[in-house]
Amino acid sequence: MNPIILPPSWKQISSPLPFQKCFRKFNGLIVLVGQFDHEGDRWLHVSCSHKNKLPKWKELREVKDIFVGKDKQAIQIFPPESQYVNIMKFCLHLWCNLSRDIVPDFTRVIGMI
C-alpha cells in the first residue's frame, strides 16, 4: 500500500488499537485505518466518524481519496440488520480489497454509474 500523504488539515494521532492508524481532521472527523487478511485476500478497512453526527458524503469521499486512494475501488457494505455490528453510532466504513477488484466494471454493462 502507498504511504498516506495527509493534506494540511489532517494530522495523525495516537490510535486506540495497536494494529490501526488514527487520524483527525481540524473539523473533528476521526479516521481509523487498518489492514487484515481474510480468505486469501488482503483488505483495507477505513472508518470515519464524528462525535455527534454522521460524516457527510463529501467527507466520506475525501476520506476514500486520501486513505484508500483515488485510483482504488472502495465499497460500503449494507448487511442484513441481523448482522449489524454498531460499536459507534456515527461511524461509516469503507472496505478495499487490496488483492483484486471485487466489484464488476458496471460502466461496461450500463454505460455509466
All heavy atoms as an XYZ file, in Angstrom:
937
protein
N       0.840     -1.181      0.000
C       0.000      0.000      0.000
C       0.885      1.245      0.000
O       1.921      1.279      0.629
C      -0.896     -0.005      1.235
C      -1.937      1.072      1.202
S      -3.051      0.880      2.589
C      -3.215      2.569      3.047
N       0.447      2.260     -0.710
C       1.199      3.504     -0.794
C       1.145      4.243      0.535
O       0.165      4.149      1.274
C       0.629      4.402     -1.901
C       0.797      3.785     -3.264
O       1.722      3.030     -3.499
N      -0.106      4.104     -4.165
N       2.191      5.007      0.849
C       2.149      5.798      2.080
C       1.044      6.857      2.006
O       0.714      7.339      0.925
C       3.534      6.441      2.146
C       4.112      6.308      0.789
C       3.415      5.176      0.104
N       0.485      7.176      3.151
C      -0.590      8.168      3.215
C       0.030      9.554      3.238
O       0.867      9.857      4.081
C      -1.464      7.930      4.464
C      -2.129      6.551      4.378
C      -2.501      9.025      4.615
C      -2.783      6.093      5.663
N      -0.397     10.390      2.298
C       0.042     11.780      2.255
C      -1.115     12.627      2.761
O      -2.165     12.713      2.122
C       0.459     12.195      0.838
C       1.616     11.315      0.363
C       0.826     13.677      0.798
C       1.994     11.478     -1.077
N      -0.922     13.216      3.937
C      -2.001     13.971      4.566
C      -2.023     15.419      4.092
O      -0.986     16.084      4.087
C      -1.838     13.964      6.086
C      -2.037     12.640      6.791
C      -1.710     12.794      8.276
C      -3.447     12.125      6.608
N      -3.208     15.921      3.724
C      -3.345     17.360      3.472
C      -3.111     18.123      4.780
O      -3.204     17.548      5.874
C      -4.795     17.507      3.012
C      -5.202     16.148      2.561
C      -4.422     15.184      3.416
N      -2.835     19.428      4.716
C      -2.537     20.215      5.918
C      -3.636     20.201      6.985
O      -3.352     20.390      8.162
C      -2.330     21.634      5.375
C      -2.005     21.457      3.939
C      -2.688     20.206      3.488
N      -4.880     19.970      6.588
C      -5.986     19.991      7.556
C      -6.088     18.703      8.377
O      -6.949     18.584      9.241
C      -7.308     20.263      6.836
O      -7.546     19.279      5.847
N      -5.216     17.727      8.118
C      -5.228     16.442      8.800
C      -3.958     16.251      9.613
O      -2.913     16.771      9.260
C      -5.297     15.300      7.787
C      -6.604     15.148      7.115
C      -7.012     15.788      5.969
C      -7.682     14.312      7.507
N      -8.276     15.384      5.625
C      -8.711     14.484      6.552
C      -7.873     13.428      8.569
C      -9.918     13.796      6.645
C      -9.071     12.751      8.651
C     -10.077     12.935      7.696
N      -4.067     15.448     10.695
C      -2.867     15.031     11.416
C      -3.068     13.632     11.974
O      -4.190     13.211     12.271
C      -2.496     16.010     12.514
C      -3.429     16.047     13.705
C      -2.877     17.000     14.762
C      -3.716     16.952     16.014
N      -3.126     17.729     17.100
N      -1.965     12.904     12.090
C      -2.024     11.584     12.696
C      -2.026     11.751     14.209
O      -1.305     12.587     14.748
C      -0.835     10.730     12.263
C      -0.961      9.294     12.733
C       0.028      8.354     12.068
O       0.730      8.731     11.129
N       0.073      7.125     12.550
N      -2.871     10.962     14.870
C      -2.969     11.000     16.325
C      -2.781      9.580     16.849
O      -2.751      8.620     16.088
C      -4.318     11.606     16.797
C      -5.499     10.798     16.269
C      -4.414     13.069     16.367
C      -6.857     11.260     16.777
N      -2.661      9.442     18.150
C      -2.479      8.101     18.720
C      -3.743      7.275     18.495
O      -4.853      7.773     18.568
C      -2.129      8.187     20.204
O      -3.173      8.776     20.923
N      -3.529      6.004     18.226
C      -4.626      5.100     17.909
C      -5.059      4.329     19.147
O      -4.222      3.911     19.949
C      -4.194      4.114     16.828
O      -5.208      3.162     16.579
N      -6.368      4.088     19.297
C      -6.841      3.274     20.416
C      -6.494      1.801     20.256
O      -6.522      1.048     21.214
C      -8.357      3.494     20.402
C      -8.675      3.892     19.002
C      -7.466      4.614     18.481
N      -6.153      1.388     19.029
C      -5.828     -0.008     18.743
C      -4.439     -0.088     18.123
O      -4.121      0.685     17.210
C      -6.861     -0.612     17.792
C      -8.308     -0.589     18.304
C      -9.264     -0.957     17.198
C      -8.470     -1.520     19.496
N      -3.613     -1.028     18.563
C      -2.225     -1.088     18.088
C      -2.085     -1.459     16.611
O      -1.080     -1.170     15.996
C      -1.583     -2.146     18.985
C      -2.711     -2.967     19.483
C      -3.906     -2.057     19.554
N      -3.093     -2.087     16.020
C      -2.997     -2.544     14.637
C      -3.647     -1.579     13.649
O      -3.815     -1.904     12.487
C      -3.612     -3.945     14.496
C      -5.018     -4.035     15.010
C      -6.093     -3.746     14.197
C      -5.254     -4.399     16.331
C      -7.392     -3.824     14.673
C      -6.548     -4.493     16.819
C      -7.616     -4.197     15.987
N      -4.020     -0.394     14.116
C      -4.623      0.618     13.250
C      -3.906      1.945     13.407
O      -3.302      2.221     14.441
C      -6.104      0.822     13.595
C      -6.978     -0.362     13.292
C      -8.436     -0.077     13.584
O      -8.774      0.696     14.471
N      -9.316     -0.692     12.824
N      -4.013      2.770     12.376
C      -3.543      4.149     12.451
C      -4.763      5.039     12.600
O      -5.837      4.740     12.076
C      -2.750      4.523     11.202
C      -1.436      3.777     11.093
C      -0.653      4.240      9.880
C       0.671      3.483      9.821
N       1.458      3.887      8.660
N      -4.583      6.146     13.302
C      -5.698      7.047     13.580
C      -5.331      8.458     13.125
O      -4.202      8.906     13.330
C      -6.017      7.021     15.074
S      -7.538      7.859     15.528
N      -6.308      9.145     12.534
C      -6.099     10.485     12.002
C      -7.275     11.378     12.388
O      -8.395     10.890     12.574
C      -5.981     10.434     10.474
C      -4.902      9.506     10.002
C      -5.164      8.160      9.789
C      -3.622      9.967      9.777
C      -4.176      7.296      9.358
C      -2.620      9.119      9.346
C      -2.897      7.776      9.143
N      -7.015     12.691     12.479
C      -8.093     13.636     12.792
C      -7.973     14.832     11.865
O      -6.885     15.356     11.626
C      -8.016     14.094     14.232
C      -9.174     15.052     14.593
C      -9.250     15.443     16.043
N      -8.019     16.065     16.465
C      -7.404     15.801     17.622
N      -7.907     14.927     18.461
N      -6.285     16.414     17.938
N      -9.122     15.270     11.371
C      -9.203     16.492     10.584
C      -9.558     17.635     11.526
O     -10.166     17.414     12.582
C     -10.259     16.358      9.486
C     -10.242     17.493      8.486
C     -11.194     17.256      7.338
C     -11.095     18.432      6.378
N     -12.003     18.282      5.260
N      -9.217     18.854     11.153
C      -9.451     20.004     12.029
C     -10.913     20.153     12.445
O     -11.214     20.695     13.486
C      -8.955     21.296     11.367
C      -9.818     21.756     10.216
C     -10.883     22.617     10.428
C      -9.566     21.331      8.924
C     -11.689     23.029      9.384
C     -10.363     21.745      7.868
C     -11.430     22.601      8.096
N     -11.862     19.645     11.643
C     -13.288     19.765     11.976
C     -13.787     18.669     12.911
O     -14.981     18.566     13.183
C     -14.131     19.786     10.701
C     -14.126     18.465      9.957
O     -13.410     17.527     10.301
N     -14.933     18.382      8.921
N     -12.883     17.819     13.399
C     -13.261     16.772     14.344
C     -13.491     15.403     13.734
O     -13.739     14.434     14.455
N     -13.436     15.282     12.427
C     -13.606     13.986     11.781
C     -12.441     13.066     12.157
O     -11.282     13.443     12.051
C     -13.661     14.156     10.259
C     -13.944     12.902      9.445
C     -15.349     12.373      9.723
C     -13.774     13.192      7.958
N     -12.770     11.871     12.631
C     -11.766     10.882     13.032
C     -11.777      9.731     12.025
O     -12.842      9.249     11.635
C     -12.063     10.322     14.447
C     -12.022     11.423     15.489
C     -11.114      9.177     14.801
C     -10.650     11.978     15.780
N     -10.592      9.270     11.636
C     -10.456      8.155     10.700
C      -9.536      7.110     11.305
O      -8.461      7.439     11.811
C      -9.887      8.647      9.346
C      -9.548      7.478      8.442
C     -10.864      9.582      8.658
N      -9.974      5.863     11.269
C      -9.146      4.714     11.654
C      -8.869      3.895     10.405
O      -9.788      3.642      9.611
C      -9.853      3.839     12.681
C      -9.983      4.397     14.088
C     -10.902      3.528     14.930
C      -8.627      4.511     14.735
N      -7.621      3.477     10.227
C      -7.206      2.720      9.050
C      -6.461      1.474      9.501
O      -5.553      1.559     10.324
C      -6.277      3.569      8.149
C      -5.842      2.783      6.934
C      -6.955      4.874      7.740
N      -6.867      0.323      8.973
C      -6.191     -0.923      9.301
C      -6.263     -1.904      8.149
O      -7.125     -1.796      7.280
N      -5.361     -2.866      8.140
C      -5.335     -3.916      7.122
C      -5.416     -5.284      7.794
O      -4.957     -5.447      8.924
C      -4.049     -3.838      6.296
C      -3.938     -2.606      5.451
C      -2.708     -2.652      4.554
O      -2.217     -3.719      4.181
N      -2.212     -1.481      4.199
N      -5.992     -6.228      7.075
C      -6.079     -7.593      7.592
C      -6.215     -8.560      6.426
O      -6.552     -8.167      5.311
C      -7.253     -7.745      8.563
C      -8.597     -7.502      7.924
C      -9.351     -8.558      7.446
C      -9.099     -6.210      7.797
C     -10.577     -8.344      6.847
C     -10.332     -5.989      7.200
C     -11.069     -7.060      6.722
N      -5.932     -9.823      6.690
C      -6.080    -10.879      5.693
C      -7.367    -11.643      5.969
O      -7.712    -11.917      7.128
C      -4.894    -11.841      5.749
C      -3.598    -11.161      5.339
O      -3.598    -10.482      4.296
O      -2.596    -11.293      6.065
N      -8.082    -11.976      4.884
C      -9.316    -12.750      5.005
C      -9.478    -13.604      3.751
O      -9.521    -13.081      2.637
C     -10.514    -11.823      5.181
C     -11.815    -12.554      5.299
N     -12.133    -13.310      6.409
C     -12.858    -12.652      4.455
C     -13.338    -13.832      6.239
N     -13.791    -13.449      5.057
N      -9.539    -14.910      3.933
C      -9.763    -15.878      2.854
C      -8.819    -15.648      1.678
O      -9.226    -15.657      0.515
C     -11.225    -15.859      2.415
C     -12.170    -16.318      3.520
C     -13.621    -16.358      3.089
O     -13.947    -15.974      1.944
O     -14.444    -16.793      3.910
N      -7.550    -15.422      1.973
C      -6.533    -15.295      0.941
C      -6.377    -13.915      0.339
O      -5.522    -13.711     -0.521
N      -7.183    -12.966      0.746
C      -7.091    -11.602      0.233
C      -6.650    -10.648      1.332
O      -6.928    -10.870      2.515
C      -8.447    -11.111     -0.308
C      -8.835    -11.763     -1.619
O      -7.937    -12.229     -2.358
O     -10.042    -11.809     -1.917
N      -5.979     -9.583      0.940
C      -5.586     -8.505      1.862
C      -6.627     -7.399      1.747
O      -6.953     -6.951      0.646
C      -4.193     -7.981      1.471
C      -3.628     -6.981      2.416
C      -3.036     -7.701      3.594
N      -2.374     -6.750      4.482
C      -2.189     -6.970      5.755
N      -2.575     -8.103      6.284
N      -1.596     -6.097      6.514
N      -7.173     -6.984      2.891
C      -8.222     -5.973      2.942
C      -7.752     -4.736      3.691
O      -7.018     -4.831      4.679
C      -9.454     -6.528      3.651
C     -10.235     -7.481      2.814
C     -10.036     -8.825      2.689
C     -11.325     -7.159      1.960
N     -10.940     -9.368      1.824
C     -11.751     -8.368      1.360
C     -11.996     -5.976      1.648
C     -12.812     -8.409      0.465
C     -13.054     -6.022      0.756
C     -13.452     -7.238      0.173
N      -8.241     -3.599      3.251
C      -8.061     -2.330      3.943
C      -9.420     -1.925      4.489
O     -10.423     -1.958      3.767
C      -7.552     -1.265      2.962
C      -7.425      0.154      3.492
C      -6.289      0.253      4.509
C      -7.182      1.121      2.333
N      -9.470     -1.590      5.762
C     -10.695     -1.104      6.396
C     -10.456      0.323      6.854
O      -9.470      0.616      7.526
C     -11.080     -1.973      7.597
C     -12.209     -1.401      8.381
N     -12.042     -0.910      9.665
C     -13.512     -1.204      8.067
C     -13.211     -0.461     10.102
N     -14.114     -0.630      9.147
N     -11.359      1.216      6.465
C     -11.278      2.629      6.838
C     -12.606      3.026      7.457
O     -13.660      2.845      6.839
C     -10.986      3.519      5.603
C     -10.937      4.978      5.986
C      -9.704      3.093      4.923
N     -12.566      3.518      8.682
C     -13.788      4.024      9.302
C     -13.626      5.516      9.546
O     -12.524      6.005      9.785
C     -14.086      3.304     10.622
O     -13.096      3.587     11.582
N     -14.736      6.244      9.445
C     -14.702      7.685      9.700
C     -15.926      8.060     10.512
O     -17.002      7.518     10.319
C     -14.599      8.484      8.412
S     -15.952      8.305      7.260
N     -15.717      8.990     11.445
C     -16.816      9.335     12.347
C     -16.631     10.734     12.920
O     -15.518     11.255     13.009
C     -16.901      8.331     13.494
O     -15.707      8.362     14.256
N     -17.762     11.289     13.283
C     -17.809     12.489     14.108
C     -18.379     12.068     15.461
O     -19.030     11.023     15.580
C     -18.741     13.551     13.501
C     -18.154     14.316     12.374
N     -17.185     15.266     12.541
C     -18.424     14.280     11.040
C     -16.879     15.796     11.374
N     -17.608     15.210     10.444
N     -18.193     12.882     16.451
C     -18.689     12.551     17.791
C     -20.219     12.553     17.859
O     -20.815     11.688     18.494
C     -18.123     13.551     18.802
C     -18.402     13.205     20.226
C     -17.696     14.150     21.180
C     -17.944     13.739     22.614
N     -17.206     14.575     23.552
N     -20.866     13.503     17.171
C     -22.314     13.676     17.334
C     -23.103     13.705     16.034
O     -24.268     14.096     16.035
C     -22.601     14.963     18.109
C     -22.036     14.921     19.509
O     -22.217     13.933     20.211
N     -21.329     15.957     19.899
N     -22.493     13.328     14.920
C     -23.215     13.318     13.644
C     -22.499     12.406     12.661
O     -21.305     12.131     12.796
C     -23.311     14.733     13.056
C     -21.955     15.330     12.695
C     -22.080     16.722     12.114
C     -20.688     17.259     11.760
N     -20.745     18.563     11.125
N     -23.244     11.928     11.673
C     -22.649     11.118     10.624
C     -21.799     11.991      9.707
O     -22.150     13.146      9.457
C     -23.732     10.452      9.773
C     -24.322      9.155     10.293
C     -25.478      8.724      9.411
C     -23.279      8.052     10.370
N     -20.703     11.457      9.194
C     -19.950     12.203      8.175
C     -20.826     12.454      6.943
O     -21.692     11.641      6.597
C     -18.795     11.262      7.839
C     -18.647     10.391      9.038
C     -20.042     10.207      9.566
N     -20.586     13.561      6.274
C     -21.306     13.889      5.043
C     -20.663     13.159      3.870
O     -19.537     12.680      3.948
C     -21.267     15.402      4.814
C     -22.007     16.168      5.881
C     -21.921     17.657      5.628
C     -22.677     18.382      6.738
N     -22.594     19.824      6.582
N     -21.410     13.091      2.762
C     -20.906     12.426      1.558
C     -19.556     13.003      1.140
O     -18.635     12.275      0.811
C     -21.920     12.552      0.427
C     -21.324     12.219     -0.908
C     -20.996     13.100     -1.897
C     -20.926     10.928     -1.381
N     -20.433     12.432     -2.965
C     -20.381     11.094     -2.673
C     -20.972      9.649     -0.847
C     -19.895     10.031     -3.427
C     -20.490      8.595     -1.610
C     -19.969      8.792     -2.870
N     -19.437     14.327      1.137
C     -18.186     14.978      0.722
C     -17.028     14.541      1.620
O     -15.908     14.330      1.149
C     -18.369     16.495      0.764
C     -17.216     17.264      0.218
C     -17.509     18.763      0.206
C     -16.309     19.535     -0.300
N     -16.552     20.966     -0.333
N     -17.278     14.387      2.906
C     -16.238     13.935      3.835
C     -15.852     12.483      3.550
O     -14.672     12.129      3.558
C     -16.713     14.067      5.277
C     -16.884     15.504      5.721
C     -17.491     15.616      7.103
O     -18.523     14.957      7.366
O     -16.915     16.352      7.915
N     -16.858     11.643      3.316
C     -16.589     10.231      3.029
C     -15.765     10.104      1.752
O     -14.830      9.303      1.674
C     -17.899      9.448      2.924
C     -17.776      7.951      2.741
C     -17.074      7.294      3.920
C     -19.143      7.332      2.518
N     -16.088     10.911      0.757
C     -15.346     10.894     -0.498
C     -13.893     11.339     -0.276
O     -12.961     10.753     -0.815
C     -16.043     11.800     -1.512
C     -15.417     11.799     -2.872
C     -15.495     10.415     -3.456
N     -14.498     10.267     -4.491
C     -14.678      9.548     -5.570
N     -15.800      8.904     -5.759
N     -13.731      9.453     -6.455
N     -13.699     12.382      0.527
C     -12.348     12.845      0.844
C     -11.563     11.752      1.574
O     -10.392     11.501      1.265
C     -12.403     14.107      1.702
C     -11.043     14.616      2.108
C     -11.086     15.819      3.046
O     -12.155     16.123      3.617
O     -10.028     16.439      3.218
N     -12.210     11.099      2.526
C     -11.569     10.003      3.264
C     -11.166      8.886      2.314
O     -10.049      8.364      2.378
C     -12.508      9.486      4.381
C     -12.047      8.154      4.927
C     -12.625     10.521      5.492
N     -12.038      8.539      1.397
C     -11.722      7.493      0.417
C     -10.508      7.892     -0.409
O      -9.574      7.111     -0.596
C     -12.936      7.236     -0.471
C     -12.760      6.060     -1.436
C     -12.229      6.545     -2.751
C     -12.025      5.420     -3.735
N     -11.171      5.833     -4.858
N     -10.502      9.113     -0.918
C      -9.405      9.561     -1.775
C      -8.066      9.568     -1.032
O      -7.043      9.169     -1.577
C      -9.688     10.948     -2.351
C     -10.771     10.934     -3.416
O     -11.157      9.839     -3.881
O     -11.251     12.030     -3.778
N      -8.069     10.021      0.226
C      -6.823     10.124      0.997
C      -6.345      8.769      1.489
O      -5.178      8.421      1.342
C      -7.000     11.078      2.200
C      -7.233     12.514      1.723
C      -5.783     11.013      3.129
C      -7.651     13.471      2.833
N      -7.234      7.992      2.097
C      -6.808      6.794      2.827
C      -6.918      5.493      2.030
O      -6.273      4.510      2.382
C      -7.569      6.698      4.144
C      -7.309      7.870      5.043
C      -8.186      8.928      5.109
C      -6.140      7.935      5.781
C      -7.927     10.035      5.926
C      -5.860      9.032      6.590
C      -6.764     10.083      6.664
N      -7.732      5.476      0.980
C      -7.808      4.310      0.090
C      -7.033      4.612     -1.194
O      -6.260      3.793     -1.659
C      -9.273      3.944     -0.233
C      -9.325      2.781     -1.228
C     -10.044      3.601      1.025
N      -7.255      5.793     -1.744
C      -6.599      6.210     -2.981
C      -7.617      6.520     -4.057
O      -8.659      5.869     -4.145
N      -7.317      7.532     -4.848
C      -8.234      7.927     -5.925
C      -8.349      6.851     -6.999
O      -9.361      6.765     -7.681
C      -7.768      9.240     -6.549
C      -7.932     10.425     -5.627
C      -7.498     11.712     -6.300
C      -7.699     12.872     -5.327
N      -7.387     14.164     -5.958
N      -7.312      6.039     -7.159
C      -7.293      5.028     -8.210
C      -7.713      3.642     -7.718
O      -7.639      2.674     -8.460
C      -5.899      4.957     -8.832
C      -4.835      4.555     -7.810
O      -5.058      4.755     -6.605
O      -3.782      4.034     -8.224
N      -8.175      3.548     -6.478
C      -8.588      2.258     -5.902
C     -10.105      2.217     -5.737
O     -10.765      3.231     -5.540
C      -7.955      2.057     -4.523
C      -6.462      1.934     -4.540
C      -6.082      0.507     -4.733
C      -4.582      0.368     -4.538
N      -4.062     -0.763     -5.221
N     -10.613      1.021     -5.764
C     -12.028      0.770     -5.561
C     -12.313      0.610     -4.072
O     -11.583     -0.087     -3.370
C     -12.369     -0.526     -6.302
C     -13.790     -0.946     -6.291
C     -13.925     -2.265     -7.038
O     -13.630     -3.314     -6.465
N     -14.340     -2.222     -8.284
N     -13.350      1.268     -3.581
C     -13.779      1.095     -2.187
C     -15.276      0.832     -2.183
O     -16.003      1.316     -3.045
C     -13.455      2.333     -1.361
N     -15.709      0.069     -1.198
C     -17.132     -0.263     -1.112
C     -17.630     -0.012      0.306
O     -16.874     -0.057      1.264
C     -17.415     -1.733     -1.514
C     -16.619     -2.705     -0.641
C     -17.106     -1.943     -2.987
C     -16.945     -4.165     -0.878
N     -18.933      0.266      0.396
C     -19.650      0.255      1.670
C     -20.509     -0.986      1.642
O     -21.022     -1.368      0.595
C     -20.556      1.477      1.813
C     -19.883      2.701      2.306
C     -20.902      3.798      2.597
O     -21.514      4.327      1.694
N     -21.069      4.115      3.855
N     -20.683     -1.603      2.779
C     -21.483     -2.822      2.857
C     -22.704     -2.554      3.731
O     -22.588     -1.993      4.820
C     -20.644     -3.986      3.430
C     -19.459     -4.257      2.496
C     -21.505     -5.225      3.622
C     -18.453     -5.236      3.028
N     -23.844     -2.944      3.230
C     -25.095     -2.827      3.973
C     -25.605     -4.234      4.256
O     -26.354     -4.800      3.473
C     -26.127     -2.022      3.169
C     -25.747     -0.588      3.001
C     -24.946     -0.181      1.940
C     -26.170      0.359      3.909
C     -24.585      1.140      1.784
C     -25.813      1.696      3.762
C     -25.019      2.084      2.703
N     -25.176     -4.817      5.372
C     -25.557     -6.201      5.678
C     -27.009     -6.275      6.142
O     -27.630     -5.248      6.449
C     -24.613     -6.563      6.822
C     -24.372     -5.263      7.512
C     -24.365     -4.221      6.430
N     -27.536     -7.490      6.233
C     -28.851     -7.641      6.850
C     -28.796     -7.081      8.278
O     -27.756     -7.148      8.944
C     -29.082     -9.151      6.877
C     -28.112     -9.720      5.906
C     -26.967     -8.768      5.822
N     -29.895     -6.538      8.733
C     -29.923     -5.910     10.059
C     -29.491     -6.874     11.161
O     -28.865     -6.472     12.138
C     -31.322     -5.360     10.357
C     -31.355     -4.487     11.570
C     -32.671     -3.769     11.764
O     -33.493     -3.748     10.843
O     -32.882     -3.222     12.856
N     -29.761     -8.149     10.976
C     -29.378     -9.142     11.985
C     -27.855     -9.269     12.122
O     -27.376     -9.812     13.105
C     -29.981    -10.501     11.640
O     -29.470    -10.969     10.402
N     -27.097     -8.755     11.143
C     -25.638     -8.853     11.173
C     -24.967     -7.519     11.485
O     -23.753     -7.392     11.353
C     -25.117     -9.383      9.836
C     -25.548    -10.792      9.560
C     -25.061    -11.283      8.205
O     -24.317    -10.619      7.498
N     -25.513    -12.464      7.830
N     -25.739     -6.514     11.876
C     -25.144     -5.215     12.218
C     -24.195     -5.348     13.395
O     -24.467     -6.053     14.363
C     -26.228     -4.203     12.620
C     -26.974     -3.556     11.477
C     -26.819     -3.966     10.167
C     -27.857     -2.522     11.728
C     -27.522     -3.375      9.145
C     -28.564     -1.920     10.700
C     -28.393     -2.354      9.414
O     -29.092     -1.751      8.395
N     -23.072     -4.685     13.298
C     -22.132     -4.542     14.404
C     -21.923     -3.045     14.534
O     -21.236     -2.434     13.732
C     -20.794     -5.262     14.117
C     -19.823     -5.051     15.255
C     -21.036     -6.738     13.848
N     -22.543     -2.446     15.524
C     -22.527     -0.996     15.633
C     -21.897     -0.598     16.961
O     -22.569     -0.462     17.969
C     -23.938     -0.433     15.512
C     -23.939      1.066     15.312
O     -22.900      1.672     15.060
N     -25.100      1.665     15.427
N     -20.581     -0.399     16.939
C     -19.872     -0.003     18.145
C     -20.000      1.497     18.374
O     -20.069      1.961     19.491
C     -18.384     -0.421     18.042
C     -18.297     -1.939     17.918
C     -17.576      0.092     19.222
C     -16.921     -2.445     17.553
N     -20.060      2.254     17.274
C     -20.138      3.704     17.362
C     -21.277      4.197     16.488
O     -21.342      3.873     15.297
C     -18.813      4.336     16.929
C     -18.746      5.790     17.180
S     -17.040      6.327     16.986
C     -17.263      8.043     17.349
N     -22.150      4.996     17.040
C     -23.385      5.402     16.378
C     -23.153      6.208     15.101
O     -23.886      6.066     14.127
C     -24.232      6.216     17.366
C     -25.583      6.591     16.840
C     -26.401      7.286     17.910
C     -27.762      7.659     17.401
N     -28.589      8.309     18.408
N     -22.139      7.055     15.049
C     -21.964      7.981     13.932
C     -20.752      7.621     13.070
O     -19.988      8.479     12.652
C     -21.854      9.413     14.453
C     -23.076      9.847     15.207
C     -23.028     10.038     16.580
C     -24.274     10.038     14.554
C     -24.159     10.434     17.280
C     -25.418     10.431     15.245
C     -25.358     10.624     16.609
N     -20.580      6.338     12.793
C     -19.402      5.850     12.077
C     -19.813      5.230     10.735
O     -20.771      4.469     10.668
C     -18.690      4.807     12.935
S     -17.108      4.296     12.283
N     -19.064      5.563      9.688
C     -19.230      4.950      8.373
C     -17.952      4.178      8.041
O     -16.872      4.534      8.489
C     -19.482      6.024      7.309
C     -20.750      6.850      7.480
C     -20.813      7.935      6.408
C     -21.993      5.970      7.429
N     -18.092      3.128      7.228
C     -16.976      2.246      6.922
C     -16.778      2.099      5.421
O     -17.749      2.023      4.667
C     -17.221      0.849      7.511
C     -17.428      0.857      8.980
N     -16.394      0.700      9.869
C     -18.554      1.020      9.721
C     -16.880      0.761     11.104
N     -18.180      0.955     11.035
N     -15.534      2.035      5.010
C     -15.159      1.708      3.640
C     -14.257      0.481      3.675
O     -13.445      0.325      4.591
C     -14.402      2.868      2.987
C     -15.187      4.141      2.740
C     -14.256      5.238      2.237
C     -16.308      3.894      1.741
N     -14.394     -0.350      2.665
C     -13.580     -1.556      2.538
C     -12.937     -1.565      1.166
O     -13.570     -1.219      0.166
C     -14.456     -2.807      2.684
C     -15.203     -2.848      3.971
C     -16.441     -2.326      4.221
C     -14.761     -3.413      5.198
N     -16.782     -2.552      5.531
C     -15.767     -3.213      6.152
C     -13.601     -4.083      5.574
C     -15.656     -3.650      7.459
C     -13.489     -4.521      6.883
C     -14.513     -4.309      7.800
N     -11.681     -1.978      1.115
C     -10.959     -2.064     -0.151
C     -10.204     -3.385     -0.184
O      -9.398     -3.661      0.704
C      -9.990     -0.888     -0.291
S      -8.929     -0.980     -1.744
N     -10.487     -4.190     -1.186
C      -9.742     -5.416     -1.373
C      -8.438     -5.043     -2.078
O      -8.462     -4.592     -3.222
C     -10.548     -6.425     -2.194
C      -9.890     -7.776     -2.250
O      -8.693     -7.890     -2.485
N     -10.672     -8.819     -2.041
N      -7.321     -5.186     -1.381
C      -6.029     -4.804     -1.934
C      -5.466     -5.865     -2.872
O      -4.504     -5.617     -3.594
C      -5.038     -4.528     -0.791
C      -5.430     -3.378      0.139
C      -4.504     -3.330      1.345
C      -5.432     -2.051     -0.605
N      -6.062     -7.056     -2.884
C      -5.582     -8.155     -3.712
C      -6.178     -8.127     -5.116
O      -5.530     -8.526     -6.080
C      -5.914     -9.500     -3.061
O      -5.369     -9.554     -1.765
N      -7.428     -7.676     -5.214
C      -8.126     -7.709     -6.511
C      -9.380     -6.850     -6.448
O      -9.889     -6.563     -5.363
C      -8.496     -9.141     -6.869
C      -9.404     -9.788     -5.836
C      -9.512    -11.293     -6.056
N     -10.168    -11.904     -4.910
C     -11.462    -12.213     -4.861
N     -12.240    -11.974     -5.882
N     -11.972    -12.773     -3.781
N      -9.866     -6.428     -7.617
C     -11.155     -5.741     -7.674
C     -12.252     -6.775     -7.505
O     -12.203     -7.844     -8.127
C     -11.345     -5.011     -9.011
C     -10.504     -3.751     -9.111
O     -10.089     -3.228     -8.058
O     -10.269     -3.295    -10.238
N     -13.229     -6.474     -6.665
C     -14.289     -7.456     -6.428
C     -15.634     -7.011     -6.971
O     -16.562     -7.791     -7.017
C     -14.417     -7.790     -4.924
C     -14.735     -6.550     -4.108
C     -13.160     -8.477     -4.419
C     -15.141     -6.849     -2.683
N     -15.744     -5.761     -7.380
C     -16.996     -5.262     -7.947
C     -16.809     -5.154     -9.457
O     -15.790     -4.640     -9.931
C     -17.357     -3.882     -7.340
C     -18.614     -3.321     -7.971
C     -17.535     -4.011     -5.831
N     -17.780     -5.645    -10.241
C     -17.640     -5.573    -11.699
C     -17.542     -4.125    -12.184
O     -17.986     -3.204    -11.513
C     -18.935     -6.209    -12.217
C     -19.547     -6.902    -11.067
C     -19.029     -6.266     -9.829
N     -16.995     -3.951    -13.369
C     -16.961     -2.645    -14.018
C     -18.317     -2.405    -14.651
O     -18.581     -2.817    -15.774
C     -15.839     -2.610    -15.061
C     -15.747     -1.269    -15.768
O     -16.558     -0.359    -15.474
O     -14.863     -1.130    -16.620
N     -19.197     -1.743    -13.902
C     -20.566     -1.539    -14.382
C     -20.634     -0.580    -15.562
O     -21.651     -0.526    -16.247
C     -21.464     -1.051    -13.241
C     -21.759     -2.126    -12.229
C     -21.249     -2.046    -10.945
C     -22.530     -3.215    -12.550
C     -21.503     -3.027    -10.001
C     -22.801     -4.215    -11.630
C     -22.288     -4.118    -10.350
N     -19.594      0.187    -15.821
C     -19.617      1.072    -16.993
C     -19.693      0.266    -18.268
O     -20.173      0.750    -19.282
C     -18.378      1.999    -17.026
O     -17.195      1.201    -17.116
C     -18.319      2.887    -15.805
N     -19.235     -0.970    -18.230
C     -19.308     -1.829    -19.414
C     -20.711     -2.392    -19.610
O     -21.065     -2.810    -20.695
C     -18.308     -2.966    -19.309
C     -16.892     -2.492    -19.315
C     -15.941     -3.634    -19.174
N     -14.584     -3.133    -19.086
C     -13.533     -3.774    -19.490
N     -13.663     -4.976    -20.003
N     -12.342     -3.247    -19.393
N     -21.508     -2.417    -18.570
C     -22.845     -3.002    -18.630
C     -23.892     -1.940    -18.926
O     -24.708     -2.076    -19.814
C     -23.179     -3.731    -17.308
C     -24.584     -4.281    -17.351
C     -22.168     -4.819    -17.028
N     -23.858     -0.853    -18.172
C     -24.910      0.155    -18.303
C     -24.392      1.500    -18.811
O     -25.130      2.452    -18.883
C     -25.672      0.348    -16.981
C     -24.724      0.765    -15.853
C     -26.432     -0.894    -16.609
C     -25.419      1.137    -14.554
N     -23.118      1.591    -19.097
C     -22.561      2.801    -19.669
C     -21.993      3.786    -18.686
O     -21.013      4.445    -18.972
N     -22.585      3.914    -17.540
C     -22.055      4.842    -16.526
C     -22.693      4.565    -15.192
O     -23.764      3.982    -15.105
C     -22.312      6.298    -16.941
C     -23.786      6.648    -17.048
S     -24.174      8.265    -17.722
C     -22.966      9.324    -17.106
N     -21.991      4.964    -14.115
C     -22.569      4.860    -12.782
C     -22.374      6.171    -12.074
O     -21.555      6.975    -12.444
C     -21.980      3.707    -11.948
C     -20.457      3.779    -11.885
C     -22.432      2.383    -12.493
C     -19.818      2.778    -10.951
